Amino acid sequence: MVSDLIVEFVSDPMASSDTNQNLFESLHLFYLRFLGADKNWVNSVYTKFLGGAVLGSFFVLLPLLYSDIHSLGQLTYLQLGLGLLIVLTCGIFTAKLGEQFFDAVMKGFGNSGL
């Protein structure tokens, strides 16, 4: 399925255009097709992504609240990169899977006893 989307993206006449706006529009449509979204559903996809990013931020900040780290200067670049990766991954999973991912995470929180 992804290979079909890539072939369709490469063969799209808008992608061969000289303007940056047409290339951006093609990439935007490719991203929406990857998520399985229609053009009318775009705002919902971005809202779900932001909700997942907030959930990922919660994952990252929860351990920091219980640690002795008092400033971001005490974190290494590896820790910052992993934190950013968690936030973006949660955002993408929530945009793609929607409530299924969110419900699974909340069930995991409920079973953890926090």
C-alpha positions, 0 to 999 in steps of 0.5 A: 500500500505504501509503495502504491502511494509512493508511485502515485506521488512520484507520478503526480504531475504536480510534483514535477512542477517548478514552484515550491507551493505545488511541491508542498501541496503534493507532499501535504496530500501524500501525508494525508493519504498516508494517514487515510484522511480526506481533504475535509478531515484535515483539521481533525487529523491535525487536532489528533496529532496535537493531542498525541503530542501533548500525551507524549509530552506528558510521558516525557515530563512525568519522569522529569518531575520526579527526578532531581533535574532542575533545568534543561541544561542538565539534560544531554542531547541524547535525552532531549532527542529521545524525548522529542522522538517520543512526542512525535511518535505519540503524535503520529500514532494518535493521528493514524490510529485515533482513539484506539491508541489513546484508549490503549495508553490510558488503559496502561496508565490505569493499570500502572497504579500511578 
